[in-house]
Amino acid sequence: MSTKTKIVVLHMKEIIYTAVFATLAVVLILLLLFMFLPKNKETKTNEEKYMPGVYTSTVTLNNTALEVEVTVDESHINSIRFSNLDETVAAMYPLIQPAIEDIAEQVYDHQSLEDIQYSEDNPYTSQIIIDAIEEALKKAETL
């Protein structure tokens, strides 16, 4: 019986290089998978989070009811305004129209009620308006 024994000599430097390159290859493959695979279903449903339409909520100021009207499409807030603001209410509360315009502009930019900056002149009025907008948006949200 003649056996031919083969001895393989590996240099430690070669083993380390092979391990490093194999690790980098695995990381590169995982990175490519995460970048190019389609997003999960939650992000697709977040794009369609409103039922298109016009939704209202009521704000009461000194026995006067004002309706905040929010117009939305499937994924955007398109318009925010008072639907029944008459001259008497505008004269009694002169800062209410500029407050809703400022808030509406910020909501258009962010498309959410997160990180809204209140005016220093009328923080309480701004909070009342934001609460009314939030109530109208809750009516618009799809389940």
DSSP file (Angstrom, degrees, kcal/mol; ACC not computed):
  #  RESIDUE AA STRUCTURE BP1 BP2  ACC     N-H-->O    O-->H-N    N-H-->O    O-->H-N    TCO  KAPPA ALPHA  PHI   PSI    X-CA   Y-CA   Z-CA
    1    1 A M              0   0    0      0, 0.0     2,-0.7     0, 0.0     0, 0.0   0.000 360.0 360.0 360.0 118.6    0.0    0.0    0.0
    2    2 A S        -     0   0    0      2,-0.0     2,-0.5     0, 0.0     0, 0.0  -0.931 360.0-175.5-115.7 114.9    1.5    3.1   -1.1
    3    3 A T        -     0   0    0     -2,-0.7     2,-0.9     2,-0.0     0, 0.0  -0.902  17.6-145.5-109.1 136.1   -0.1    6.3    0.0
    4    4 A K        -     0   0    0     -2,-0.5     2,-0.4     2,-0.0    -2,-0.0  -0.867  16.0-155.0-101.7 107.0    1.0    9.6   -1.2
    5    5 A T        -     0   0    0     -2,-0.9     2,-0.5     2,-0.0    -2,-0.0  -0.669   6.0-157.2 -82.9 128.9    0.7   12.1    1.6
    6    6 A K        -     0   0    0     -2,-0.4     2,-0.5     2,-0.0    -2,-0.0  -0.916   1.0-156.7-109.7 134.3    0.3   15.7    0.4
    7    7 A I        -     0   0    0     -2,-0.5     2,-0.5     2,-0.0    -2,-0.0  -0.939   5.1-158.6-110.4 126.3    1.2   18.5    2.7
    8    8 A V        -     0   0    0     -2,-0.5     2,-0.6     2,-0.0    -2,-0.0  -0.915   4.0-159.5-107.0 127.2   -0.4   21.9    2.0
    9    9 A V        -     0   0    0     -2,-0.5     2,-0.4     2,-0.0    -2,-0.0  -0.928   8.6-172.1-109.2 121.1    1.4   24.9    3.4
   10   10 A L        -     0   0    0     -2,-0.6     2,-0.3     4,-0.0    -2,-0.0  -0.923  19.1-133.4-112.7 136.6   -0.7   28.0    3.8
   11   11 A H    >>  -     0   0    0     -2,-0.4     4,-1.5     1,-0.1     3,-0.5  -0.699  15.2-130.8 -86.2 141.5    0.8   31.3    4.8
   12   12 A M  H 3> S+     0   0    0     -2,-0.3     4,-2.2     1,-0.2     5,-0.2   0.839 106.7  61.0 -60.8 -34.5   -1.1   33.2    7.5
   13   13 A K  H 3> S+     0   0    0      1,-0.2     4,-2.3     2,-0.2    -1,-0.2   0.893 103.4  49.9 -61.4 -40.6   -1.1   36.4    5.4
   14   14 A E  H <> S+     0   0    0     -3,-0.5     4,-2.2     2,-0.2    -1,-0.2   0.879 109.3  51.2 -66.3 -39.0   -3.1   34.6    2.6
   15   15 A I  H  X S+     0   0    0     -4,-1.5     4,-2.2     2,-0.2    -2,-0.2   0.915 111.0  48.0 -65.4 -43.2   -5.7   33.4    5.1
   16   16 A I  H  X S+     0   0    0     -4,-2.2     4,-2.5     2,-0.2    -2,-0.2   0.930 112.0  49.2 -64.6 -45.8   -6.2   36.8    6.6
   17   17 A Y  H  X S+     0   0    0     -4,-2.3     4,-2.5     1,-0.2     5,-0.2   0.911 111.3  50.2 -60.2 -42.1   -6.5   38.4    3.1
   18   18 A T  H  X S+     0   0    0     -4,-2.2     4,-2.2     1,-0.2    -1,-0.2   0.914 111.3  48.0 -63.5 -43.3   -9.1   35.8    2.1
   19   19 A A  H  X S+     0   0    0     -4,-2.2     4,-2.3     2,-0.2    -2,-0.2   0.911 112.5  48.9 -64.5 -42.7  -11.1   36.3    5.3
   20   20 A V  H  X S+     0   0    0     -4,-2.5     4,-2.5     1,-0.2    -2,-0.2   0.935 113.5  45.8 -64.2 -46.2  -11.1   40.1    4.9
   21   21 A F  H  X S+     0   0    0     -4,-2.5     4,-2.1     1,-0.2    -1,-0.2   0.867 111.8  51.9 -66.5 -36.0  -12.2   39.9    1.2
   22   22 A A  H  X S+     0   0    0     -4,-2.2     4,-2.0    -5,-0.2    -1,-0.2   0.913 110.8  48.3 -65.3 -41.5  -14.9   37.4    1.9
   23   23 A T  H  X S+     0   0    0     -4,-2.3     4,-2.3     2,-0.2    -2,-0.2   0.923 111.7  49.2 -63.3 -45.4  -16.3   39.7    4.7
   24   24 A L  H  X S+     0   0    0     -4,-2.5     4,-2.4     1,-0.2    -1,-0.2   0.874 109.3  53.1 -62.3 -37.1  -16.2   42.7    2.4
   25   25 A A  H  X S+     0   0    0     -4,-2.1     4,-2.3     2,-0.2    -1,-0.2   0.914 109.6  48.0 -64.1 -43.0  -18.0   40.7   -0.3
   26   26 A V  H  X S+     0   0    0     -4,-2.0     4,-2.3     2,-0.2    -2,-0.2   0.915 112.5  48.8 -64.0 -43.2  -20.8   39.7    2.1
   27   27 A V  H  X S+     0   0    0     -4,-2.3     4,-2.4     1,-0.2    -2,-0.2   0.903 111.3  50.2 -63.6 -41.5  -21.2   43.3    3.3
   28   28 A L  H  X S+     0   0    0     -4,-2.4     4,-2.3     2,-0.2    -2,-0.2   0.904 110.4  49.3 -64.2 -42.1  -21.3   44.5   -0.3
   29   29 A I  H  X S+     0   0    0     -4,-2.3     4,-2.1     2,-0.2    -2,-0.2   0.919 112.3  47.9 -64.2 -43.3  -24.0   42.0   -1.3
   30   30 A L  H  X S+     0   0    0     -4,-2.3     4,-2.4     2,-0.2    -2,-0.2   0.902 111.0  51.5 -63.6 -41.4  -26.1   42.9    1.7
   31   31 A L  H  X S+     0   0    0     -4,-2.4     4,-2.0     1,-0.2    -2,-0.2   0.919 110.4  48.1 -61.6 -44.5  -25.7   46.6    1.0
   32   32 A L  H  X S+     0   0    0     -4,-2.3     4,-2.2     2,-0.2    -1,-0.2   0.887 110.7  52.0 -64.5 -38.6  -26.8   46.1   -2.6
   33   33 A L  H  X S+     0   0    0     -4,-2.1     4,-1.7     1,-0.2    -2,-0.2   0.934 111.4  46.1 -63.2 -45.8  -29.8   44.0   -1.5
   34   34 A F  H  < S+     0   0    0     -4,-2.4    -1,-0.2     1,-0.2    -2,-0.2   0.844 115.3  47.5 -66.4 -33.2  -31.0   46.7    0.9
   35   35 A M  H  < S+     0   0    0     -4,-2.0    -1,-0.2    -5,-0.2    -2,-0.2   0.888 120.9  31.7 -75.5 -38.3  -30.6   49.4   -1.6
   36   36 A F  H  < S+     0   0    0     -4,-2.2    -2,-0.2    -5,-0.2    -3,-0.2   0.526  90.8  98.7-106.7  -5.9  -32.3   47.8   -4.6
   37   37 A L  S  < S-     0   0    0     -4,-1.7     3,-0.1    -5,-0.2    -4,-0.0  -0.534  85.5 -95.5 -75.0 150.1  -35.0   45.7   -3.1
   38   38 A P        -     0   0    0      0, 0.0    -1,-0.1     0, 0.0     3,-0.1  -0.277  46.3 -98.2 -64.5 152.7  -38.5   47.3   -3.1
   39   39 A K        -     0   0    0      1,-0.1     5,-0.0    -3,-0.1    -5,-0.0  -0.204  46.2 -92.2 -66.7 162.1  -39.6   49.0    0.0
   40   40 A N    >>  -     0   0    0      1,-0.1     4,-0.9    -3,-0.1     3,-0.7  -0.182  39.7-100.0 -72.9 171.9  -41.8   47.2    2.4
   41   41 A K  H 3> S+     0   0    0      1,-0.2     4,-1.9     2,-0.2     5,-0.2   0.746 114.0  69.0 -67.8 -25.0  -45.6   47.5    2.3
   42   42 A E  H 3> S+     0   0    0      1,-0.2     4,-1.7     2,-0.2    -1,-0.2   0.897  97.7  50.2 -63.4 -40.5  -45.9   50.0    5.1
   43   43 A T  H <> S+     0   0    0     -3,-0.7     4,-0.9     1,-0.2    -1,-0.2   0.845 108.6  53.5 -68.3 -31.1  -44.2   52.8    3.0
   44   44 A K  H  X S+     0   0    0     -4,-0.9     4,-0.7     1,-0.2     3,-0.3   0.882 109.7  47.3 -69.0 -37.0  -46.6   52.1    0.1
   45   45 A T  H  < S+     0   0    0     -4,-1.9     3,-0.4     1,-0.2    -2,-0.2   0.791 104.0  62.0 -75.1 -25.9  -49.6   52.5    2.4
   46   46 A N  H  < S+     0   0    0     -4,-1.7     3,-0.5     1,-0.2    -1,-0.2   0.790  96.2  60.4 -68.3 -25.7  -48.2   55.7    3.8
   47   47 A E  H  < S+     0   0    0     -4,-0.9     2,-0.7    -3,-0.3    -1,-0.2   0.842 108.4  44.6 -68.4 -31.4  -48.4   57.2    0.4
   48   48 A E  S  < S+     0   0    0     -4,-0.7    -1,-0.3    -3,-0.4    27,-0.2  -0.657  72.8 131.2-110.9  73.7  -52.2   56.7    0.3
   49   49 A K        +     0   0    0     25,-0.9    93,-1.7    -2,-0.7     2,-0.4   0.510  55.8  60.2-107.5  -2.9  -53.1   57.8    3.8
   50   50 A Y  B    S-A  141   0A   0     24,-2.1    91,-0.2    91,-0.2    90,-0.1  -0.928  72.0-129.5-123.6 149.1  -56.1   60.2    3.1
   51   51 A M        -     0   0    0     89,-3.0    21,-0.2    -2,-0.4    23,-0.0  -0.868  45.4-110.6 -86.6 122.4  -59.4   59.8    1.5
   52   52 A P  S    S+     0   0    0      0, 0.0     2,-0.3     0, 0.0    21,-0.2  -0.240  72.7  78.3 -58.0 138.9  -59.6   62.6   -1.1
   53   53 A G  E    S-B   72   0B   0     19,-2.4    19,-2.6     2,-0.0     2,-0.5  -0.956  80.3 -64.4 155.9-171.2  -62.1   65.3   -0.2
   54   54 A V  E     -B   71   0B   0     -2,-0.3     2,-0.4    17,-0.2    17,-0.2  -0.961  45.3-173.6-114.5 125.2  -62.8   68.4    1.9
   55   55 A Y  E     -B   70   0B   0     15,-3.0    15,-3.4    -2,-0.5     2,-0.3  -0.930   2.6-163.5-123.3 144.1  -63.0   67.9    5.7
   56   56 A T  E     -B   69   0B   0     -2,-0.4     2,-0.3    13,-0.2    13,-0.2  -0.874  10.8-176.0-126.8 156.5  -64.0   70.4    8.3
   57   57 A S  E     -B   68   0B   0     11,-1.5    11,-3.0    -2,-0.3     2,-0.4  -0.965  27.2-117.0-144.3 158.8  -63.8   70.9   12.0
   58   58 A T  E     -B   67   0B   0     -2,-0.3     2,-0.4     9,-0.2     9,-0.2  -0.797  18.2-169.0-107.6 137.4  -65.2   73.6   14.2
   59   59 A V  E     -B   66   0B   0      7,-3.4     7,-3.7    -2,-0.4     2,-0.6  -0.989  14.3-150.0-118.6 129.0  -63.4   76.2   16.3
   60   60 A T  E     +B   65   0B   0     -2,-0.4     2,-0.5     5,-0.2     5,-0.2  -0.893  16.6 177.5-105.6 121.2  -65.5   78.3   18.7
   61   61 A L  E >  S-B   64   0B   0      3,-3.0     3,-1.1    -2,-0.6    -2,-0.0  -0.956  73.0 -27.6-123.3 110.8  -64.3   81.8   19.6
   62   62 A N  T 3  S-     0   0    0     -2,-0.5    -1,-0.1     1,-0.3     3,-0.1   0.925 126.6 -45.9  52.0  54.6  -66.5   83.8   21.9
   63   63 A N  T 3  S+     0   0    0      1,-0.2     2,-0.5    -3,-0.0    -1,-0.3   0.637 116.6 116.4  63.6  18.1  -69.7   82.0   20.9
   64   64 A T  E <   -B   61   0B   0     -3,-1.1    -3,-3.0    25,-0.0     2,-0.6  -0.974  58.3-144.1-116.4 124.2  -68.8   82.3   17.2
   65   65 A A  E     -B   60   0B   0     -2,-0.5     2,-0.4    -5,-0.2    -5,-0.2  -0.766  15.8-171.6 -92.1 124.0  -68.2   79.0   15.3
   66   66 A L  E     -B   59   0B   0     -7,-3.7    -7,-3.4    -2,-0.6     2,-0.6  -0.926  14.2-142.1-111.3 138.3  -65.5   79.0   12.7
   67   67 A E  E     -B   58   0B   0     -2,-0.4    16,-2.7    -9,-0.2     2,-0.6  -0.887   4.3-151.0-103.9 124.8  -65.0   76.1   10.4
   68   68 A V  E     -BC  57  82B   0    -11,-3.0   -11,-1.5    -2,-0.6     2,-0.5  -0.842  16.4-156.7 -91.1 122.6  -61.5   75.1    9.5
   69   69 A E  E     -BC  56  81B   0     12,-3.8    12,-2.1    -2,-0.6     2,-0.5  -0.899   9.8-172.1-108.5 122.8  -61.7   73.5    6.0
   70   70 A V  E     -BC  55  80B   0    -15,-3.4   -15,-3.0    -2,-0.5     2,-0.5  -0.964   5.9-160.8-117.5 123.7  -58.9   71.1    5.0
   71   71 A T  E     +BC  54  79B   0      8,-2.7     7,-2.6    -2,-0.5     8,-1.7  -0.910  18.4 172.6-106.1 127.1  -58.7   69.8    1.4
   72   72 A V  E     -BC  53  77B   0    -19,-2.6   -19,-2.4    -2,-0.5     5,-0.2  -0.922  21.0-160.0-130.6 154.5  -56.7   66.6    0.8
   73   73 A D        -     0   0    0      3,-2.2   -23,-0.1    -2,-0.3     5,-0.0  -0.409  59.0 -65.9-110.7-160.8  -56.0   64.2   -2.0
   74   74 A E  S    S+     0   0    0      1,-0.2   -24,-2.1    -2,-0.2   -25,-0.9   0.809 127.8   3.2 -62.2 -31.4  -54.7   60.6   -1.5
   75   75 A S  S    S+     0   0    0    -27,-0.2     2,-0.3   -26,-0.2    -1,-0.2   0.381 118.4  66.2-137.3   4.2  -51.3   61.7   -0.2
   76   76 A H        -     0   0    0    -26,-0.1    -3,-2.2   -28,-0.0     2,-0.7  -0.957  65.9-130.5-134.9 150.0  -51.1   65.5    0.2
   77   77 A I  E     +C   72   0B   0     -2,-0.3    -5,-0.2    -5,-0.2     3,-0.1  -0.887  31.8 175.9 -91.8 117.4  -52.7   68.3    2.1
   78   78 A N  E     +     0   0B   0     -7,-2.6     2,-0.3    -2,-0.7    -6,-0.2   0.813  54.6  11.8 -97.6 -34.4  -53.7   70.8   -0.6
   79   79 A S  E     -C   71   0B   0     -8,-1.7    -8,-2.7     2,-0.0     2,-0.4  -0.999  47.0-175.7-151.8 141.4  -55.6   73.6    1.2
   80   80 A I  E     +C   70   0B   0     -2,-0.3     2,-0.3   -10,-0.2   -10,-0.2  -0.983  30.6 134.1-136.1 125.0  -56.3   74.9    4.7
   81   81 A R  E     -C   69   0B   0    -12,-2.1   -12,-3.8    -2,-0.4     2,-0.5  -0.983  56.7 -96.3-159.7 165.9  -58.6   77.8    5.2
   82   82 A F  E     -C   68   0B   0     -2,-0.3     3,-0.3   -14,-0.2   -14,-0.2  -0.797  29.3-161.9 -85.7 131.5  -61.5   79.2    7.3
   83   83 A S  S    S+     0   0    0    -16,-2.7    -1,-0.1    -2,-0.5   -15,-0.1   0.731  83.8  28.3 -90.0 -21.1  -64.7   78.5    5.4
   84   84 A N  S    S+     0   0    0    -17,-0.5     2,-0.9     2,-0.1    -1,-0.2  -0.207  73.7 145.4-134.1  46.9  -67.0   81.0    7.2
   85   85 A L        -     0   0    0     -3,-0.3     2,-0.1   -18,-0.1   -19,-0.1  -0.760  28.4-172.4 -86.7 109.0  -64.7   83.8    8.4
   86   86 A D     >  -     0   0    0     -2,-0.9     4,-2.2     1,-0.1     5,-0.2  -0.446  38.2 -99.1 -97.9 175.9  -66.7   87.0    8.2
   87   87 A E  H  > S+     0   0    0      1,-0.2     4,-2.1     2,-0.2     5,-0.2   0.829 118.4  57.4 -65.0 -33.8  -65.6   90.6    8.7
   88   88 A T  H  > S+     0   0    0      2,-0.2     4,-2.1     1,-0.2    -1,-0.2   0.936 110.7  41.9 -64.1 -46.8  -66.9   90.8   12.2
   89   89 A V  H  > S+     0   0    0      1,-0.2     4,-2.7     2,-0.2    -2,-0.2   0.900 113.7  53.1 -67.5 -40.6  -64.8   87.9   13.4
   90   90 A A  H  < S+     0   0    0     -4,-2.2    -1,-0.2     1,-0.2    -2,-0.2   0.854 111.0  47.6 -63.3 -33.7  -61.8   89.1   11.5
   91   91 A A  H  < S+     0   0    0     -4,-2.1    -1,-0.2    -5,-0.2    -2,-0.2   0.869 114.3  45.9 -73.8 -36.8  -62.1   92.5   13.2
   92   92 A M  H  < S+     0   0    0     -4,-2.1    -2,-0.2     1,-0.3    -1,-0.2   0.855 126.4  29.7 -73.4 -34.4  -62.5   91.0   16.6
   93   93 A Y    ><  +     0   0    0     -4,-2.7     3,-1.4    -5,-0.2     4,-0.5  -0.723  69.4 169.7-125.1  79.3  -59.6   88.6   16.1
   94   94 A P  T 3  S+     0   0    0      0, 0.0     3,-0.2     0, 0.0    -1,-0.1   0.710  75.0  54.6 -69.2 -19.0  -57.2   90.3   13.7
   95   95 A L  T 3> S+     0   0    0      1,-0.2     4,-1.6     2,-0.1     5,-0.1   0.491  86.5  81.7 -91.8  -2.3  -54.4   87.7   14.2
   96   96 A I  H <> S+     0   0    0     -3,-1.4     4,-2.1     2,-0.2     5,-0.2   0.901  90.4  48.3 -74.0 -38.2  -56.4   84.7   13.3
   97   97 A Q  H  > S+     0   0    0     -4,-0.5     4,-2.0    -3,-0.2     5,-0.2   0.940 113.7  45.5 -68.7 -46.2  -56.1   85.0    9.5
   98   98 A P  H  > S+     0   0    0      0, 0.0     4,-2.2     0, 0.0    -1,-0.2   0.861 111.7  55.3 -63.3 -31.4  -52.3   85.5    9.5
   99   99 A A  H  X S+     0   0    0     -4,-1.6     4,-2.4     2,-0.2     5,-0.2   0.934 109.1  44.5 -66.2 -45.4  -52.0   82.6   12.0
  100  100 A I  H  X S+     0   0    0     -4,-2.1     4,-2.6     1,-0.2    -1,-0.2   0.860 112.7  52.5 -69.9 -32.1  -53.8   80.2    9.8
  101  101 A E  H  X S+     0   0    0     -4,-2.0     4,-2.1     2,-0.2    -1,-0.2   0.910 111.2  46.8 -66.5 -41.2  -51.9   81.3    6.7
  102  102 A D  H  X S+     0   0    0     -4,-2.2     4,-1.8     2,-0.2    -2,-0.2   0.926 115.5  45.1 -65.4 -44.9  -48.6   80.8    8.5
  103  103 A I  H  X S+     0   0    0     -4,-2.4     4,-2.5     1,-0.2    -2,-0.2   0.912 111.5  53.0 -65.2 -42.4  -49.6   77.4    9.8
  104  104 A A  H  X S+     0   0    0     -4,-2.6     4,-2.5     1,-0.2    -1,-0.2   0.897 107.4  51.8 -61.4 -40.5  -51.0   76.4    6.4
  105  105 A E  H  X S+     0   0    0     -4,-2.1     4,-1.8     1,-0.2    -1,-0.2   0.912 111.2  47.0 -62.7 -42.0  -47.7   77.3    4.7
  106  106 A Q  H  X S+     0   0    0     -4,-1.8     4,-2.4     2,-0.2     5,-0.3   0.886 111.8  50.5 -67.0 -38.1  -45.7   75.2    7.1
  107  107 A V  H  X S+     0   0    0     -4,-2.5     4,-3.1     1,-0.2     5,-0.4   0.894 108.2  53.0 -67.2 -39.0  -48.1   72.3    6.7
  108  108 A Y  H  < S+     0   0    0     -4,-2.5    -1,-0.2     1,-0.2    -2,-0.2   0.906 112.2  46.0 -61.0 -40.6  -47.8   72.5    2.9
  109  109 A D  H  < S+     0   0    0     -4,-1.8    -2,-0.2    -5,-0.2    -1,-0.2   0.923 126.1  27.8 -68.5 -44.7  -44.0   72.3    3.2
  110  110 A H  H  < S-     0   0    0     -4,-2.4    -2,-0.2     2,-0.2    -3,-0.2   0.696  89.7-141.7 -91.3 -21.1  -43.9   69.4    5.7
  111  111 A Q  S  < S+     0   0    0     -4,-3.1     2,-0.3    -5,-0.3    -3,-0.1   0.793  76.5  67.2  57.4  30.7  -47.2   67.7    4.7
  112  112 A S  S    S-     0   0    0     -5,-0.4    -2,-0.2    -6,-0.2    -1,-0.2  -0.965  89.5-112.9-160.9 172.5  -47.7   67.0    8.4
  113  113 A L  S >  S+     0   0    0     -2,-0.3     3,-0.6    -3,-0.1     2,-0.2   0.280  78.4 115.3 -95.4   9.9  -48.4   68.7   11.7
  114  114 A E  T 3  S+     0   0    0      1,-0.2    -2,-0.2    -7,-0.1    -4,-0.1  -0.549  78.4   9.1 -77.7 144.5  -45.0   67.8   13.1
  115  115 A D  T 3  S+     0   0    0      1,-0.2     2,-0.5    -2,-0.2    -1,-0.2   0.829  79.0 168.0  58.0  40.7  -42.5   70.6   13.8
  116  116 A I    <   -     0   0    0     -3,-0.6     2,-0.5    -6,-0.0    -1,-0.2  -0.735  29.0-138.7 -83.8 129.1  -44.9   73.5   13.3
  117  117 A Q        -     0   0    0     -2,-0.5     2,-0.2   -14,-0.1   -11,-0.1  -0.786  14.8-141.2 -91.3 125.2  -43.4   76.7   14.6
  118  118 A Y        -     0   0    0     -2,-0.5     2,-0.2     1,-0.1     6,-0.0  -0.563  19.2-112.2 -83.2 148.0  -45.8   78.9   16.5
  119  119 A S        -     0   0    0      3,-0.3     3,-0.3    -2,-0.2     7,-0.2  -0.549  17.8-133.8 -73.2 143.9  -45.8   82.7   16.1
  120  120 A E  S    S+     0   0    0      1,-0.2    -1,-0.1    -2,-0.2    -2,-0.0   0.759 103.5  60.2 -70.4 -23.0  -44.7   84.5   19.3
  121  121 A D  S    S+     0   0    0      1,-0.2    -1,-0.2     2,-0.1   -26,-0.1   0.849 122.8  13.2 -72.6 -34.4  -47.6   86.9   18.9
  122  122 A N     >  +     0   0    0     -3,-0.3     4,-1.9     1,-0.1    -3,-0.3  -0.455  65.0 151.4-145.0  66.9  -50.3   84.2   19.1
  123  123 A P  H  > S+     0   0    0      0, 0.0     4,-1.9     0, 0.0     5,-0.1   0.857  80.0  50.6 -69.0 -32.8  -49.2   80.8   20.4
  124  124 A Y  H  > S+     0   0    0      2,-0.2     4,-2.1     1,-0.2     5,-0.1   0.905 110.5  48.2 -73.2 -40.5  -52.6   79.9   21.8
  125  125 A T  H  > S+     0   0    0      1,-0.2     4,-2.2     2,-0.2    -1,-0.2   0.910 111.5  51.6 -63.0 -41.5  -54.5   80.8   18.7
  126  126 A S  H  X S+     0   0    0     -4,-1.9     4,-2.5     1,-0.2    -2,-0.2   0.896 108.6  50.7 -62.5 -40.2  -52.0   78.8   16.7
  127  127 A Q  H  X S+     0   0    0     -4,-1.9     4,-2.3     2,-0.2    -1,-0.2   0.894 109.4  50.5 -66.0 -39.2  -52.5   75.8   18.9
  128  128 A I  H  X S+     0   0    0     -4,-2.1     4,-1.9     2,-0.2    -2,-0.2   0.913 112.1  47.8 -63.2 -42.1  -56.3   76.0   18.6
  129  129 A I  H  X S+     0   0    0     -4,-2.2     4,-2.5     2,-0.2    -2,-0.2   0.913 111.2  50.1 -65.7 -43.0  -55.9   76.1   14.8
  130  130 A I  H  X S+     0   0    0     -4,-2.5     4,-2.6     1,-0.2    -1,-0.2   0.892 109.2  51.9 -63.5 -39.3  -53.5   73.2   14.7
  131  131 A D  H  X S+     0   0    0     -4,-2.3     4,-2.0     2,-0.2    -1,-0.2   0.895 110.5  48.6 -63.1 -38.8  -55.9   71.1   16.9
  132  132 A A  H  X S+     0   0    0     -4,-1.9     4,-2.0     2,-0.2    -2,-0.2   0.899 111.6  48.7 -68.0 -40.1  -58.7   71.9   14.5
  133  133 A I  H  X S+     0   0    0     -4,-2.5     4,-2.5     2,-0.2    -2,-0.2   0.913 110.8  51.2 -64.3 -41.8  -56.6   70.9   11.5
  134  134 A E  H  X S+     0   0    0     -4,-2.6     4,-1.8     1,-0.2    -2,-0.2   0.890 108.8  51.1 -62.8 -39.5  -55.6   67.7   13.3
  135  135 A E  H  X S+     0   0    0     -4,-2.0     4,-1.2     2,-0.2    -1,-0.2   0.898 111.2  47.7 -64.7 -40.3  -59.3   66.9   13.9
  136  136 A A  H  X S+     0   0    0     -4,-2.0     4,-1.1     1,-0.2    -2,-0.2   0.892 110.8  51.7 -67.5 -38.5  -60.1   67.4   10.3
  137  137 A L  H  X S+     0   0    0     -4,-2.5     4,-1.3     1,-0.2    -1,-0.2   0.828 103.2  58.4 -68.5 -30.5  -57.2   65.2    9.2
  138  138 A K  H  < S+     0   0    0     -4,-1.8    -1,-0.2     1,-0.2    -2,-0.2   0.864 105.0  51.2 -64.5 -34.5  -58.3   62.4   11.4
  139  139 A K  H  < S+     0   0    0     -4,-1.2    -1,-0.2     1,-0.2    -2,-0.2   0.821 111.2  49.0 -68.3 -29.8  -61.6   62.4    9.6
  140  140 A A  H  < S+     0   0    0     -4,-1.1   -89,-3.0    -5,-0.1    -2,-0.2   0.675  86.7 106.9 -85.0 -18.3  -59.7   62.2    6.3
  141  141 A E  B  <  -A   50   0A   0     -4,-1.3   -91,-0.2   -91,-0.2     2,-0.2  -0.329  66.6-130.7 -67.2 140.7  -57.4   59.3    7.3
  142  142 A T              0   0    0    -93,-1.7    -1,-0.1     1,-0.1    -2,-0.1  -0.608 360.0 360.0 -86.3 151.7  -58.0   55.9    5.7
  143  143 A L              0   0    0     -2,-0.2    -1,-0.1   -93,-0.0    -2,-0.1   0.437 360.0 360.0 -98.5 360.0  -58.2   52.9    8.0
